Amino acid sequence: MDALNMLGNSKDLIRGFAALLAAIEQANALVGGGSGSQAQSAPSVNPFANINDTFTSYEEQELPNGNKLRRYDSGAVRVINPRSGIVQEERPNGNFLVSMPTGRVLFQEQPGYPLLVFNSVQGGPPILARVCIVQLGTGSEAQPAFQFEDEDGNHFVDLDSLRYVKVAHNQMQPATAVSAPAPQLQVA
């Protein structure tokens, strides 16, 4: 299957691209980028009226916790936490992604495969993440979360709320230390 058919109807894609080019030319004429009389005789129609964004066609609803749920025509389902910047996406082919505002991306190729963390900013080999039960804060219940550790500390993403918590190495305490103060959590 070629790339145009994977994205949808190739004729619609080409028409959309042609409309985009026409809109750019018209917008350029409207702001005086054209030459001479062409800039003066710019049409009074909306140059963007014929552009259909076929890449982002989705239905969106707001969840009770404030997150956004998007169902795309392609079958992908995306949950966005606007407060933390975490985006979780499940694709129809079984791929699972969690994009973090820090530039890290958790990726699982298929259910049952390892959950890998890629650093899109610094690069390097992927590290392994896992699902665990963690209590994020003293007054909260234990929740399932994605967890991974790197040079910055321990990272947790709550599976239900997509809340992100990072605990730096110098803030962690051994589980046996009863008298030590609770670690200060950095919530992003």
C-alpha positions in Angstrom: 0.0 0.0 0.0 1.4 3.4 -0.9 1.6 6.4 1.3 -1.2 8.3 -0.3 -3.7 5.5 0.2 -2.7 5.1 3.8 -3.6 8.7 4.5 -7.0 8.5 2.8 -8.3 9.2 -0.7 -5.3 10.4 -2.8 -7.6 12.6 -5.0 -8.9 14.4 -1.9 -5.4 14.9 -0.7 -4.3 16.3 -4.0 -7.3 18.6 -4.2 -6.6 19.8 -0.6 -3.0 20.5 -1.5 -4.1 22.5 -4.6 -6.6 24.5 -2.5 -3.8 25.2 0.1 -1.5 26.5 -2.7 -4.3 28.6 -4.1 -5.0 30.0 -0.6 -1.4 30.8 -0.1 -1.2 32.7 -3.4 -4.4 34.6 -2.6 -3.2 35.4 0.9 0.0 36.7 -0.5 -1.9 38.9 -2.9 -4.1 40.2 -0.1 -1.1 41.3 2.0 0.6 43.0 -1.0 3.1 40.3 -1.8 1.9 40.2 -5.4 3.3 42.4 -8.1 1.6 45.7 -9.2 -2.1 45.5 -10.1 -2.4 41.9 -9.0 -2.1 43.0 -5.3 -4.7 45.6 -5.8 -7.3 43.3 -7.5 -7.2 40.6 -4.8 -10.6 38.8 -4.6 -12.8 39.5 -1.6 -13.5 35.8 -0.9 -12.1 33.7 2.0 -9.0 32.1 0.5 -9.1 29.3 3.1 -12.7 28.2 2.4 -11.8 25.2 0.3 -9.2 23.7 2.6 -10.2 20.5 4.3 -7.8 19.3 6.9 -8.0 15.5 6.4 -5.3 14.8 8.8 -7.2 15.9 11.9 -10.8 14.8 11.4 -12.0 13.8 14.8 -14.8 13.9 17.3 -13.9 15.5 20.7 -15.6 15.3 24.1 -14.5 16.6 27.5 -14.2 14.0 30.2 -15.3 14.6 33.8 -11.7 15.1 35.0 -11.1 17.8 32.4 -9.2 15.7 29.9 -10.1 15.7 26.2 -11.0 12.5 24.4 -10.6 12.5 20.6 -11.8 9.7 18.3 -10.3 10.0 14.9 -11.7 8.7 11.6 -8.7 6.5 11.3 -9.8 4.6 14.4 -7.2 6.1 16.7 -8.2 7.2 20.2 -6.4 10.1 21.9 -6.7 11.3 25.5 -5.1 14.7 26.2 -4.5 16.2 29.7 -4.3 19.9 29.0 -2.9 20.6 32.5 0.1 18.2 32.4 0.6 18.2 28.6 0.5 14.4 28.5 -1.1 12.9 25.3 -2.0 9.2 25.2 -2.9 7.6 21.9 -4.1 4.1 21.0 -3.9 3.3 17.3 -6.0 0.7 15.4 -2.9 -1.4 14.6 -2.3 -1.9 18.3 0.4 0.7 18.8 0.3 2.6 22.0 2.0 6.0 22.6 2.3 8.4 25.5 3.8 11.7 24.6 5.2 13.8 27.5 6.0 17.6 27.4 9.6 16.7 28.4 10.2 15.2 25.0 10.0 11.6 26.1 7.7 9.2 24.3 6.5 5.9 25.8 5.8 3.4 23.0 4.4 -0.1 22.9 4.3 -1.7 19.5 1.6 -4.2 20.4 -0.2 -5.3 23.6 2.2 -7.6 25.5 5.3 -6.1 24.0 7.8 -4.1 26.1 6.9 -0.5 27.0 9.9 1.6 25.8 10.8 5.2 26.6 12.4 7.2 23.8 14.0 10.6 24.5 13.2 12.8 21.4 15.3 15.7 22.7 18.6 14.1 23.8 18.4 10.9 21.8 20.1 7.7 22.9 18.8 4.2 23.3 15.4 3.6 24.7 14.9 2.6 28.3 12.3 0.2 29.7 9.2 1.5 31.4 6.7 -0.5 33.5 3.2 -0.3 34.9 3.1 -0.2 38.7 0.8 0.8 41.5 1.9 4.1 43.1 0.5 6.6 45.6 1.1 10.1 44.1 0.7 12.3 47.2 0.0 11.6 50.8 -3.8 12.0 50.6 -4.4 10.1 47.4 -5.2 6.4 46.7 -2.8 4.1 45.1 -3.3 4.2 41.3 -1.8 2.3 38.3 0.9 4.4 36.6 3.6 4.1 34.0 7.0 4.4 35.7 10.5 4.7 34.4 13.8 6.0 35.7 16.5 8.0 34.0 19.2 10.5 34.9 16.6 13.0 36.0 15.0 10.7 38.5 11.8 8.6 38.7 8.9 9.5 36.4 5.3 8.5 36.9 2.3 9.0 34.6 -1.1 8.2 36.3 -3.0 5.9 33.8 -6.4 7.3 34.7 -5.8 11.0 34.9 -2.6 11.3 32.8 -1.1 13.3 35.7 2.7 13.5 35.5 5.0 13.4 38.6 8.8 13.4 38.7 10.8 12.6 41.8 14.4 13.6 41.6 17.1 11.2 42.8 18.0 13.5 45.7 14.4 13.5 46.9 13.9 9.8 47.1 14.1 7.9 50.3 14.4 4.2 51.1 11.2 2.4 51.8 12.5 1.4 55.3 13.2 4.9 56.5 10.3 5.6 58.8 11.5 8.8 60.4 12.7 10.5 57.2 10.4 13.3 55.8 8.3 12.5 52.8 9.9 13.3 49.5 8.9 16.6 47.8 7.2 15.7 44.5 7.7 17.8 41.4 4.4 17.9 39.6 4.7 19.0 36.0 
